[in-house]
């Protein structure tokens, strides 16, 4: 799957790409793109407690600043 994703990114040449998967997915570094990886626990956003890993690449070096939550926000 990762080789195909990489092939598509290289062929399409987008300004940026985002990949979401499980924590043990290998790093996907693509030539010509900056790269970062960060975890997000879905429990901060939903009723599902699941740790997901995101990988982001951009041509211009943009870095994402994902929010850091320790508990799910609730409304009354």
C-alpha angles and dihedrals in degrees: 000000000000093000090053092047090051091048091052093048091050092047096045094039097204121186088244142358136204128202125188123192147127122308096257096056109120121253113271110210114175123196112251095026132093110231140211136167128202137169125232124189109218089211087079090064109022142022089262117093105211131139112225129183124219127198120196131188131183135181095222098047096256113165124204119229103208116200115258112221128174097188136021114266114238133194127214 
